[in-house]
Amino acid sequence: MRLGHFESLRPVCPRCLATGGAAVPLVLGMVEEATAEDVRWGTLVCGDAACAMEYPIVDGVPILVPDLRGWMAANGHLLTTRTDLPAAMEGVLGDGFGPDSAFNATRQHLSSYGWDHYGDLDPETPPGEAGSVVRCLDAGLDRLGALPAGPVLDLGCGAGRTSFELAERTGGLVVGLDLHWPLLMLARRVMERGEAVFPLRRSGIAYDRRRIEARFTGAERVDFWIGDAMFPPFPPRRFALVAAMNVLDCVASPPALLRAIDGAAADGGGAILATPFDWSTQATPVEAWLGGHSQRGDDAGRCEAVLARLLTPGAHPQSVGRLHAEGEALDMPWTVRMHDRACMQYLAHIVMLRT
Ligand SMILES: C[S@@+](CC[C@H](N)C(=O)[O-])C[C@H]1O[C@@H](n2cnc3c(N)ncnc32)[C@H](O)[C@@H]1O
């Protein structure tokens, strides 16, 4: 955890935020390994003695989720997994674990997002194929126009490319928040060593390790934290810009994510939201889908219409209070590569917002 980010952004206890709406500052607790610039191993502790929740900082990543024990129960094994597997042995183990294993599910995620986020920098990838999320972000930012100076929050940052782009484009501090430890580790390696290393899926459970040089101006202004996009652990109105690229249909409550963006954006600030509305019950209960059901309802099941109402103060019982759309929404291709012979081609709906 970069101390500059900690001191400037003043994170708050996600548990107190989620349970009572209180923004209680976190303080540094134990520091086991640190430099003058960052803490590698240590804890952050809630400043409210009645809570006193202790959040670990692991390998430089603070884990700031409301349900810490729940996240640890599901992901804790990843924190202690070795990261030095040679490429061929990773393949041997992948074959042994089999296609339905968590090991291979993680490799698929790393392959899909590693490729889209950094494949455009790989001399072996034909130009114009990878990089779709950056193209969506660029188009949205161009239309959003000038923003006040200040920090940027990248919700659901995944493998991290958008966080680096936001640092380059805005000149501010950027924090990328995600719940996925392996993707965040990929992002941190780019941040720390200027290289993206990930398994690229050929087919089945055959993967090739890719190592792509990825250096970004302003990488020293980026940090990656584990956090829930619906409860970003920061005081209200802290960010000049909030980005949420392709995460709205991945959360349990899309209105809660919209409220979080609304609450995080500073007065005069902006937000950019992209989503392919690719609903699935693994992430979001049907009742919480924005459209995609209730064809006989007011919005005739149209996702864009429900989203537009949620982003218009007063137009829906769960509408945001401050943000409003800036210009017409855009629809742009967004690609998720599955393997050498399969890509999922989405049409991402991109909305630019201002407070
Ligand atoms: C479809 S991926 C998009 C990744 C990246 N933004 C992009 O567009 O390439 C969704 C990302 O959101 C993350 N995510 C899902 N639910 C989240 C939550 N509640 N809080 C933070 N991140 C979340 C996932 O781990 C994943 O990295």
The ligand as a MOL file (V3000), in Angstrom:
LIG
                    3D

  0  0  0     0  0            999 V3000
M  V30 BEGIN CTAB
M  V30 COUNTS 27 29 0 0 0
M  V30 BEGIN ATOM
M  V30 1 C -16.1260 -8.2070 -16.4150 0
M  V30 2 S -14.7460 -7.8560 -15.4340 0 CHG=1
M  V30 3 C -14.2230 -6.2780 -16.0840 0
M  V30 4 C -12.7870 -5.9560 -15.7320 0
M  V30 5 C -12.2950 -4.6360 -16.3030 0
M  V30 6 N -12.9460 -3.5110 -15.6760 0
M  V30 7 C -12.5120 -4.6010 -17.7920 0
M  V30 8 O -13.4640 -3.9460 -18.2350 0
M  V30 9 O -11.7520 -5.2560 -18.5000 0 CHG=-1
M  V30 10 C -15.4940 -7.4010 -13.8970 0
M  V30 11 C -14.4860 -7.1230 -12.7900 0
M  V30 12 O -15.1910 -6.6570 -11.6580 0
M  V30 13 C -14.7080 -7.3370 -10.5150 0
M  V30 14 N -15.8000 -7.3200 -9.5250 0
M  V30 15 C -16.9620 -8.0230 -9.5210 0
M  V30 16 N -17.7020 -7.6850 -8.4510 0
M  V30 17 C -17.0050 -6.7480 -7.7770 0
M  V30 18 C -17.2310 -6.0150 -6.5800 0
M  V30 19 N -18.3510 -6.1600 -5.8620 0
M  V30 20 N -16.2770 -5.1540 -6.1640 0
M  V30 21 C -15.1300 -4.9870 -6.8680 0
M  V30 22 N -14.8580 -5.6500 -8.0020 0
M  V30 23 C -15.7800 -6.5180 -8.4490 0
M  V30 24 C -14.3130 -8.7110 -11.0200 0
M  V30 25 O -13.4130 -9.3380 -10.1310 0
M  V30 26 C -13.7150 -8.3630 -12.3680 0
M  V30 27 O -12.3580 -8.0560 -12.2730 0
M  V30 END ATOM
M  V30 BEGIN BOND
M  V30 1 1 1 2
M  V30 2 1 2 3
M  V30 3 1 2 10
M  V30 4 1 3 4
M  V30 5 1 4 5
M  V30 6 1 5 6
M  V30 7 1 5 7
M  V30 8 2 7 8
M  V30 9 1 7 9
M  V30 10 1 10 11
M  V30 11 1 11 12
M  V30 12 1 11 26
M  V30 13 1 12 13
M  V30 14 1 13 14
M  V30 15 1 13 24
M  V30 16 1 14 15
M  V30 17 1 14 23
M  V30 18 2 15 16
M  V30 19 1 16 17
M  V30 20 1 17 18
M  V30 21 2 17 23
M  V30 22 1 18 19
M  V30 23 2 18 20
M  V30 24 1 20 21
M  V30 25 2 21 22
M  V30 26 1 22 23
M  V30 27 1 24 25
M  V30 28 1 24 26
M  V30 29 1 26 27
M  V30 END BOND
M  V30 END CTAB
M  END
